[in-house]
Amino acid sequence: MIVQIVPRLPPFTTGVGDYALALARQLRQDFGIATYFVVGDPNWNGATEVEDFPIKRVNERSAKALTSVLAEFSSSTKILLHYVGYGYAPRGCPFWLVDGLRQWQIKESKGTLVTMFHELYAAGYPIWSSGFWTEPVQKYLVARLVSISDRVITNKPEYAKVLHKLCPGKNQQIPILPVFSNVGEPEKILPLADRKQQLVVFGGAGNRLKVYEQSVSALKRVCRELNIQEIIDIGPPLNLLIPEINNIPVVTLGQQSAEKVSAILQNSWVGFFNYPLDFLTRSTIFAAYCAHCVIPVGTSYYAWGKEQDGLEENKHYWLVDRQTEELNLFLGDAIAKNAYKWYQDHNLTTQAKCFANLLEKSLVDVQHK
């Protein structure tokens, strides 16, 4: 058995919670590893179990509350922490979490801590924002976590470089695992030519708002070039009237089950996104498009710089605003297949195996300390 610490779990919409739950399912299915969840948000009011995975919640955000919960498990417990600073503290500085884990670690010398860094710390914020002033503290807490973790994992090569710099000599081998699809991975892929000529805009309200507010011209162009017959909008309601797109019907479905989203993607040509290209390996939306072999189409937009994490524009995704060439089904099919192939190297099955191996190796390392 392992303990997975998460900020929240369903029924709240949470990318990290969905990631942890999908991983728990796969670890149980492939390796017989049971998961006990610990939720780090005292205001979370979900059930005491989800899909037969038991759940405990901290009563308050304090080291004492965390160690009290962890004390209920055996002294050789293996903990998998899903770290995103803002998930555990409003300003991204969860001292209580790091202090609590360190106290547990001192008391339970046979325990194992593996940390998955979904995010690191705030960077590049303007001087008037709290992120600017808390960046050094956030960075300090990340460094502490690296130093106390038996193994660490992350989803971006750039993050791995930062983690090495923050704590030289510790965790020299850092696996890099781009996020997997939270809406499934179909075993059989239908050729694009056999699917409907429809385009999907999928994701949270913020990501979809960017599409309709900033990428309408690009959306119109790809719909025209591929003769798209219908646009499917999937996700939480928007406080926005979706603009007219080439007189194409826009079907707004709201939030849907993973199974329903997967079924729609399996029968679509295009998945449209507005997301920083240097962070695509962290996008569950992009992962879903790749896993379902649709054509990922977006616009050029960077957050930090030009780092691509092994992805190439117009090979693994199509940037409408940077092209003189028109997108056609033949070219789109090649891009969709490249994206699908890239995804298979880190799909859910592969990642579950990696996590299982890391947790097992970490336990061996602890036993030989």
N, C-alpha and C positions, 0 to 999 in steps of 0.2 A: 504494500500500500504506500501511496505517496500523498502528501498534503500540497495542494495548489493554493497559493495565496493570490487573490484577485481583488481589484477595487470593487467590482460589482458583478452580478450575474443576471441573466434574464429573470423576471420579465422586463427589466430595464434594457433599452437598446445600448449595447456596449460592445465595441469591437474587440477589446481585450477579453471580456467575459465570454463572448462567442468563440474566440480563438481557444481559450482554455477549456471550454466545454467540448468543442470538437476534438481537441487533443486528448481529453480524458476518455471520450468514446473510443478513439482509435487505440489508445494504450490498453484499454480493457479488452477490446476485440482481438488485437494482434499479440498481446503479451500477457494478458490476464492480470494487468496492473490496475488495482482499484484506486480511485481518487477520492479524497476527502477534501472538500473546499472550505477555505476560510475567507470570508468576505471582510474587507478592510473598511467598509463604510458602515458606521453604526446606524445610519438612517435608512439603510437598505431594508426593505420589509417583504422580501420574497419568502418562498416556502423553506422548510427545513431540509428538503432534498429536491433534486432535479434529476430526472431520468435514473433514479436509484443511486445517485451520488449524494451522500450526506453533506450538509452545509452547516457551518457554524459562523456566527457573525461576532465581531468584536463589539463590546458594549460601549466603548468609547475609543477615541484615537489616542491611545496612550501605550507606552511600553509595557506597563503592568497588565493592561487588558489583553494585549497580544500574548505575552508570556503565560498568562492564565489559561488562555485557549490552547496554546501549544503544549502546555503541561499535561493535557489530557491524552496526549499521544505517547507512544513508547520513546525510550531514550535514543533509539536508533532510527528515528523518523527521517525520511527523506523529504525535504521541502523544495518545491519548485515555486519560486517567486516570480510573478509577472509584474515587472516594474515599469511604471509610468508615473512620474512624480506627481503630476496634477490629479491623478486618480486617487491618491491617498492623502492629499492635503490641498486646500484651496489655492495656495501660492506655490505649490510644487516643491515644498520642503518638508517631507514626512520624517522628521526626526524620530517620532514615536515608533515608526516602522523599523528603521535601521537600529535604533537603540534596543528595541524589543527583540529583534533577531540576534543581535550580539549577546544580549543577556541569556537568551535561550541557548545559544551556541556554547557559552561558557559553562552553563549548567549541564547541558546535554552534550558531552564531549564526543559521543558516537553519532550525533546527528549530522545530516548532510544538507548543505544549502546550495542549490543551483539557481542562478538568477537569469531570467530572460529579460533583456533590456529592450522593451518595445520602443522606448524613447529614452533620451539622456537628460538634457536640461535645456532651459530657455537660452536662446542665442539670437543676436541680431535685433533685439527689441529696442524701440525708441526710449530715450532717457526718461520720459514721463510715465512709462509703463512699469508695473511691478516686476515683470519679467527681467527688465534691465537690472534692477537692484537686487533681485534674488538669485541671479545667475551664479555668482560665486558660491553661494550657499548650496544651491542645487548641485553644482559641480562637486563640491566637497562631499555631499551625501552619496553621490554616484561613486566617487573614489573609495569611500568607506565601504560601500556595498561590494565593490570589486575585491577589496582587500579581505573581506570576511567570507566571500563566496568560495566554495570548493571548485565550482566551474561556472563560467558565464557564457551566454549565447546572445546574439543580437541579429537584427535583420538588415543591416547595411554595412558594407565594407568600411565606410567612413566612420561609423560608430565604433567598429572594432579598433580602428586606429586611435580614436580618442580614448577608448578604454585602456589600451596599452600605455598611452602617455600618462593617463591619470594614475596608474598604478604599475609602474615598470617592474618587470620580473615576476608578476603574478598573472596567472591565467594566460600564458603565452599562446596557447592554441584556442582561439575563439571561433567556434562554428558560426557561419553566417547563413541564416535561414530566412529568405524572403517569406512574407506571410502567405498562407494558403487561403483558398476560397472558403468563405463561411457559408456558402449556399450549395455545397456539394461539388463532387467531381464525377461527372457521368462516365460510365465505362465505355459506352458506345457513342461515337461522334458522327452526327449526320453531316454529309457534305453540304457546303453552303448552297450549292445549286438546288438542293432538295428542300431548302428551308424557305420560310416566308421572307419577303423583302421588307423586313421591319428592323427598326433601330431602337435600341433600349437605352434609356437614361436611368441609371440605378444608383442608389446610395442614400446617405443621410441628407437632411434638408439643406445643410450648408453647401455640400458639394454640388447638389443639383441646382441650387440657386445660382452658383457661379456659371453653370452651363447656360442657363436661360438669361442671365444678366450680362455675361461677358463673351459668350461664344456663339451667339445666334447666327452670325454671318457664316461661321465655320459649319455650324449645324445645317444651315440651308444649303451650303455648297455640297457637303457629302451626301445629303438627301437627293440633290439634283443629279449628281454624278452617278449614283448607284440606283437612281429611280426608286427610292424608298417609298413604300406605299402606306406605312403606318409607323407612328412613334409610340412606344410604350414607356410611360413614366412610372417608376416603382420606388416607393419610399414614403416617409412621413409627409403629411400635408405641407404645402408651401404657402406662405403669405404673399403670394404673387400670382397674377394672372399669366399663365404660360403664353408667350407671344405666338403669333401665327407663323408657322413654318411651311412655306411653299404650298399652302392650302392642303397640307397633309393632316389627316385626323390624328389627334394626340389623345391616347387613352390613358387616363390617370387611374392607376390601380391602388394607390396607397400602399401601406405596408402589407407584405405578403409573406407566407411561410417560405422557408428555404426551398422546399420541394417545388412550390409554385414558381419561384424565381428561376430555379434551375430548369424547369420545363420550358419557360419562356425563352431563356437564353439558348437552350438547345435548338430552338426553332427560329432563331434570329440571325441576321447577317452582321449587324454592327452593335458594338457597345461603346457609347460615347462618354468621355470623361473630361473634367477640367481639374487637373491635379498637378502639383509640381513634379516635373519629370525626374528630378534627382531624388525623389522620394517614392517612386512607383513601387519599389519593393516592399513598402509599408502599406500599400493600398489594397484593402480587401476587395474593392470594386475592380481594380485592374486584375487582381488575382482571379476573380470570378470570370471575367471576360476571357482570360487566358485558358482557364480550366475548361471552358465550354467552347473553345475554338471559334469565337466570334472575332470580327475584325476590331481591335481596340483603336479607336479614333479619338484624337484630342487636339489641343492647341499648345504651342510652345510657351512654357511657363516654368520658371525655376525658382526655388526657394533659397538655396545656399550657393549654387554654382552649376557646373556642368557635369558633375559626376553622374555616371549612368548606371553603375552597378551591374555591368554586363549586358544591359539592354541597349539596343541601337534603334534610333528613329528610322522609320520607313522599312525596318526589317521586322521588329517585334511590335510596332505600333505605327500608326499613320498620323502625321501632323498636317492637318488641312491648311493651316495658315502659312506654311513654309513651302508650299508646292506650286509649281507651274504645271506639272503633270496631273492629269485627272486620275482619280481612283476608279478602277473597274473591278469586276468580279474576279478576274484572273489574278490580278495583282493583290487584291484583298484576300483571296484564298491563300496565297503564299504567305502573307503577313500573319494571318490567323494561325496557320500551321506552325510558323516559326515561334509564335507566342506560346502556343500549346506545347511545343517541344521544350522550350525554355522552362516552362512551368513544371514539367514532369520530374526535373532534377530535384525539386523541393516540395513535391506534393505532400498531402497529409500523411500518407503511408510512410514515405521517406522520412518525414520529420518525426513521426512517432518513434521510428526505429532509432533515430539520432538521439532523441530525448531519453529513451529507454537505456541506450548505451551510456550516455553521459551520467545518468543517475546511478547506474550500476558501477561505472568507473569511479565516480565520486565516492561511493560507499567504500570501495576497495582502498582508495587514497586515504580516507579517514581512518580505516582500520589499521593502516600502516604508519600513521603519524607517530 
